[in-house]
């Protein structure tokens, strides 16, 4: 009887999910089938010129954005066009989404918004041209009032505009004061905002329950751990105090709380690696693959583990994690294309496979 009840509940969940979000999920699963294949990467890594790269991309889902680009090509042009394809597809899904999926998709853009605002603040501190800064912003992190930031005459005015006119206002009001907006604190500001954002996103995913909550919990806990480790490594041999370092760590993840105390005490990469090695699960697995005293491949391993989690999301039914997963998969695809294009442009084809991360179900 219990099995029958579970089957009815599963059927009702699927019926309700498909009625509201089934069309968008179908689009996302279709986009997954359009990811660059192993054979695509094999062909791209054999390219000798950027025109060859363009020619091969014209046989993929990127054809509509790359086919009319004239020569001579530049890696940044290829990357910009491919990025725009990802953004256009994301916006197509978002404009058709109803609640709570619409809010979930909005959360996926907040990280890019934080990066854009930090870029603008940094540029303002160095008196850079605001239009030039806006052109460098990631398109997924744009919002209606971002252009108003260009009229700020000082840091206090910029802070007021961010606080009042942007979707990031709750994170700024809780975590940042106008006095924090100086060159020394801008990276601290980025990490404090990310901490607040990840905690808010996790609370929202937990409120959704079901497969979405379980899948996103694992993904966001991993993201919190990755950020804690990167913050520690980047703050080694800097003036950032250990207390300030600890303040930037999220309050969840496999490292919380004892691992955070160990990270705070680290003075070099070997000690960070030892903390990872003593943390059961994914972090220990990554640590076992790292060479002593070398963090050069750490980020690549982090990306690879993230792709495994994203691929696993597609094996579950009736969940919003697939929307997160497809965006991260395609962003990794863009990073791969960027690496290939730069290696070709700089005549470093002997290194073309070094920076590539596998994307898709082949990760499982």
C-alpha positions in Angstrom: 0.0 0.0 0.0 2.8 2.4 0.9 4.5 1.7 -2.5 1.2 2.4 -4.3 0.8 5.7 -2.3 4.3 6.7 -3.3 3.6 6.0 -6.9 0.5 8.2 -6.8 2.4 11.0 -5.1 5.2 10.7 -7.8 2.6 10.8 -10.5 0.9 13.9 -9.1 4.2 15.7 -8.6 5.1 14.9 -12.3 1.7 16.0 -13.5 1.8 19.4 -11.6 5.5 20.0 -12.7 4.8 19.3 -16.3 1.7 21.5 -16.3 3.6 24.5 -15.1 7.2 23.9 -16.2 7.3 21.0 -18.5 7.7 23.1 -21.7 10.7 25.0 -20.3 12.2 21.8 -19.0 11.8 20.3 -22.5 13.7 23.3 -24.0 16.5 22.8 -21.5 16.9 19.1 -22.2 17.0 20.0 -25.9 19.7 22.5 -25.2 21.7 19.8 -23.4 21.6 17.7 -26.6 23.2 20.6 -28.4 26.3 20.8 -26.2 29.6 20.3 -28.0 30.4 16.6 -28.3 33.7 14.9 -27.7 34.1 14.8 -31.5 33.4 18.5 -31.7 36.3 19.2 -29.3 38.5 16.8 -31.1 37.9 18.8 -34.3 38.3 22.2 -32.6 41.6 21.2 -31.0 42.9 20.4 -34.5 42.1 23.9 -35.9 45.1 25.9 -37.1 43.4 29.3 -37.5 40.5 31.1 -35.9 38.7 30.8 -39.3 38.9 27.1 -38.8 37.4 27.4 -35.4 34.6 29.5 -36.9 34.0 26.9 -39.6 33.6 24.1 -37.2 31.3 26.1 -34.9 29.1 26.7 -37.9 28.3 23.0 -37.7 27.0 23.3 -34.1 24.2 25.2 -32.4 26.4 28.3 -32.5 25.9 28.7 -36.3 23.3 31.4 -36.0 25.6 33.8 -34.1 29.0 33.0 -35.7 28.4 32.4 -39.4 28.3 36.0 -40.5 31.4 37.2 -38.6 33.9 38.6 -41.1 37.6 37.9 -41.0 40.0 38.6 -39.5 38.6 37.1 -36.3 39.7 37.7 -32.7 39.1 35.3 -29.8 37.1 37.9 -28.0 34.7 38.1 -30.9 34.1 34.4 -31.0 33.6 34.3 -27.2 31.2 37.3 -27.3 29.0 35.7 -30.0 28.9 32.3 -28.3 28.1 34.0 -25.0 25.3 35.9 -26.6 23.7 32.7 -27.8 23.7 31.3 -24.3 22.2 34.5 -22.9 19.5 34.6 -25.6 18.5 31.0 -24.9 18.4 31.7 -21.1 16.2 34.8 -21.7 13.9 32.8 -23.9 13.3 30.4 -21.1 13.1 33.1 -18.4 10.4 35.1 -20.2 8.1 32.1 -20.3 8.7 30.9 -16.7 6.0 31.3 -14.0 6.6 31.3 -10.3 8.5 29.8 -8.5 10.7 29.0 -11.6 10.9 32.6 -12.5 12.5 33.5 -9.2 14.8 30.5 -9.4 16.1 31.7 -12.8 16.5 35.2 -11.4 18.8 33.8 -8.7 21.0 32.4 -11.5 21.8 35.9 -12.6 22.7 37.4 -9.3 26.3 36.1 -9.3 26.9 37.9 -12.6 25.2 41.0 -11.2 27.6 41.1 -8.2 30.6 40.7 -10.6 29.2 43.6 -12.8 28.7 45.9 -9.8 32.2 45.1 -8.5 33.6 45.8 -12.0 31.9 49.2 -12.0 33.0 50.1 -8.5 36.6 49.1 -9.3 36.5 51.2 -12.5 35.0 54.2 -10.7 37.8 54.0 -8.1 40.3 54.2 -11.0 38.3 56.9 -12.9 37.7 54.6 -15.9 35.2 55.6 -18.6 31.8 54.3 -17.4 30.6 53.3 -20.8 33.7 51.2 -21.3 33.0 49.4 -18.1 29.4 48.8 -19.0 30.5 47.2 -22.3 32.6 44.8 -20.3 29.8 43.7 -18.0 28.4 40.2 -18.4 25.1 40.3 -20.3 23.4 38.0 -17.8 24.3 40.4 -15.0 22.7 43.4 -16.6 19.6 45.0 -15.0 17.4 47.9 -15.9 19.1 50.5 -13.6 22.7 49.5 -14.2 23.2 52.5 -16.5 22.3 54.8 -13.6 25.4 53.8 -11.8 27.3 55.7 -14.5 26.0 59.1 -13.2 27.5 58.6 -9.7 29.9 61.4 -8.8 31.5 59.6 -5.8 31.5 56.4 -3.9 28.7 57.4 -1.5 26.5 58.3 -4.5 27.3 55.0 -6.2 26.5 53.1 -3.0 23.1 54.9 -2.7 22.3 54.0 -6.3 23.2 50.3 -5.8 21.3 50.2 -2.6 18.1 51.7 -4.0 17.9 50.7 -7.6 19.3 47.2 -8.0 18.1 43.6 -7.3 21.2 43.3 -5.1 19.9 45.9 -2.6 19.1 43.3 0.2 22.7 42.0 0.1 24.2 45.4 0.1 22.0 46.7 2.9 22.9 43.7 5.1 26.6 43.4 4.3 28.2 46.5 2.9 28.5 50.1 4.0 29.5 53.1 1.8 32.8 53.2 3.7 33.6 49.7 2.3 33.7 51.0 -1.2 37.5 51.6 -1.5 40.2 49.8 -3.5 41.4 47.7 -0.5 37.9 46.4 0.3 36.4 45.8 -3.1 37.3 42.1 -3.3 36.2 41.6 0.3 32.9 43.3 -0.7 32.5 40.8 -3.6 33.0 37.8 -1.3 30.7 39.1 1.4 28.0 39.7 -1.2 28.5 36.2 -2.6 28.2 34.8 0.9 24.8 36.5 1.4 23.6 35.5 -2.1 24.5 31.8 -1.7 22.8 31.7 1.7 19.7 33.3 0.2 19.6 31.0 -2.8 20.0 27.9 -0.6 17.1 29.0 1.6 14.9 29.5 -1.5 15.9 26.0 -2.9 15.2 24.4 0.5 11.7 26.0 0.5 10.9 24.3 -2.9 11.6 20.8 -1.4 11.8 17.6 -3.4 14.5 16.8 -5.9 15.2 20.5 -6.5 16.1 20.9 -2.8 18.4 17.8 -2.6 20.2 18.5 -5.9 20.7 22.2 -5.3 21.8 21.6 -1.7 24.7 19.5 -2.9 25.6 22.0 -5.6 25.5 25.1 -3.4 27.3 23.3 -0.5 30.1 22.5 -3.0 30.1 26.1 -4.3 30.5 27.3 -0.7 33.4 25.0 -0.1 35.1 26.0 -3.4 34.8 29.7 -2.5 36.2 29.1 1.0 39.2 27.3 -0.4 39.8 29.9 -3.1 39.4 32.8 -0.6 42.0 31.1 1.6 44.5 30.6 -1.2 44.0 34.1 -2.6 44.5 35.7 0.9 47.8 33.9 1.7 50.6 36.4 2.1 48.2 39.3 2.1 47.1 41.8 4.8 43.7 40.1 5.2 43.4 39.0 8.9 42.4 35.5 9.8 39.2 36.9 11.4 38.3 38.7 8.2 39.0 35.5 6.2 36.7 33.5 8.4 34.0 36.2 8.0 33.9 35.6 4.2 33.1 31.8 4.5 29.6 30.6 4.1 27.9 28.9 7.1 27.3 25.7 5.2 29.2 23.1 3.2 31.3 20.1 3.9 34.0 22.3 5.5 31.6 24.0 7.9 32.4 24.6 10.7 35.6 22.7 11.7 37.1 22.9 8.3 36.7 26.6 8.3 38.7 26.9 11.5 41.4 24.8 9.9 41.4 27.0 6.7 41.7 30.2 8.8 45.0 28.8 10.3 46.5 27.9 6.9 49.7 29.7 5.9 50.5 27.9 2.6 48.9 25.8 -0.1 50.1 22.5 1.4 48.1 23.2 4.5 45.1 24.0 2.4 45.5 20.8 0.5 45.8 18.9 3.9 42.4 20.4 5.0 40.8 19.3 1.8 42.4 15.8 2.2 40.9 15.5 5.7 37.4 16.4 4.4 35.5 13.3 3.3 33.9 13.3 -0.1 34.5 15.4 -3.1 37.2 17.7 -1.6 39.3 14.7 -0.4 39.0 13.2 -3.9 40.3 16.5 -5.5 43.1 16.7 -3.0 44.3 13.2 -3.9 44.7 14.4 -7.5 46.8 17.5 -6.7 50.5 17.7 -6.7 52.2 18.9 -3.6 52.8 22.6 -3.4 50.9 23.3 -6.6 47.5 24.8 -7.0 47.7 25.2 -10.8 45.2 22.5 -11.5 42.9 23.1 -8.6 40.4 25.3 -10.4 40.2 22.8 -13.3 39.3 20.0 -10.8 36.7 22.2 -9.2 35.1 22.9 -12.6 35.2 19.1 -13.4 33.4 18.2 -10.2 30.8 20.9 -10.8 30.2 19.5 -14.3 29.6 16.0 -12.7 27.0 17.4 -10.4 25.3 19.3 -13.3 25.2 16.2 -15.4 23.7 14.2 -12.5 20.9 16.7 -12.3 19.6 15.6 -15.7 19.2 12.0 -14.4 16.5 13.2 -12.0 12.9 14.1 -13.0 10.7 17.1 -12.1 13.4 19.5 -10.7 14.7 23.0 -11.3 18.3 22.0 -10.9 18.5 21.2 -14.6 18.0 24.9 -15.3 21.0 25.7 -13.1 22.9 22.8 -14.7 22.4 23.7 -18.3 23.6 27.3 -17.6 26.8 26.1 -15.9 27.4 23.5 -18.6 27.2 26.1 -21.3 29.3 28.6 -19.4 32.0 25.9 -19.1 31.6 25.3 -22.8 32.3 29.0 -23.4 35.4 28.7 -21.2 36.5 25.7 -23.3 36.0 27.6 -26.6 37.8 30.6 -25.1 40.8 28.4 -24.2 40.9 26.8 -27.7 40.6 30.2 -29.5 43.3 31.8 -27.4 45.7 28.8 -27.9 45.1 29.0 -31.7 45.5 32.8 -31.8 48.7 32.7 -29.8 50.1 29.7 -31.7 50.2 27.5 -28.6 48.4 24.5 -30.0 50.6 22.1 -28.0 48.7 23.3 -24.9 45.2 23.3 -26.5 43.9 20.4 -24.4 45.4 21.4 -21.1 42.7 23.8 -20.0 39.7 21.8 -21.3 37.0 20.5 -18.9 34.6 17.7 -19.9 31.0 18.9 -20.3 27.9 16.6 -20.3 26.9 13.1 -19.3 30.4 11.8 -20.1 31.3 13.1 -16.7 29.4 10.3 -14.9 
